[in-house]
C-alpha cells in the first residue's frame, strides 16, 4: 500500500494557486487523522518497521510528533525511501530581519531526510543523525503560505543511511537543500 497521496513536487502545468489549494487540501486530510502530540512507548513500536510506524502515526494509532505541533509542520506523504513534510512559515518563526529563521528551515529539512532513511528500516532498527548539511538558496518569508520539505534516500545500508532533501514553495521555488548521514542502530542501542 502506498502512502503517497500526491507528488510533492509542483506540477509545472499547474498554477501556484492551484498547487497551494491542493497542498491545503492534503494538509486538512492529514490533520483529520493525526492523533495528539506525544511519545510512543517502546512496547508500542518495537515490532514496527519504519513504514509501519509512520502509517500508525498517520492513522492516529500512535501519537503525532511533538516538534511538528511546536513548529507547525506535519507529515504529508511517505513511501519507502521518500518522506514529505509540509510547513507553514509564520511570523512566530521569523528572525529579527523578518525572514524565516534558518533553524526552522533546518528542522523541516532534518525531519524529511531522516524520516526518509527511517522508512527503509526494519523492525528493531533505529537511527541517529551523524551529519546534516544545509545550503540556503533564498530568503523565506511569512508571505509564502506553505512549503514542502521532501527527503529522498540516496543509499540505505545496514550501518548508515544517506539522504538528500529540498525545501520548496507551491511555485516550485527552491529555498534550501540538505544532505544527511544517519547512523543505523539496534533499538536497544538507541534506548541506552
Secondary structure, 3 states (H helix, E strand, C coil): CCECCCCCCCCCCCCHHHHHHHHHHHHHHHHCCCCCECCCCHHHHCCCCHHHHHHHHHCCCCCECHHHHHHCEEEEEEECCEEEEEECCCHHHECCCCEECHHHHHHHHHHHHHHHHHCCCCCCEEEEEEEEEEEECCCCECCCCCEEEEEEEEEECCCEEEEEEEEEECCCCEEEEEEEEEEEEEHHHHHC
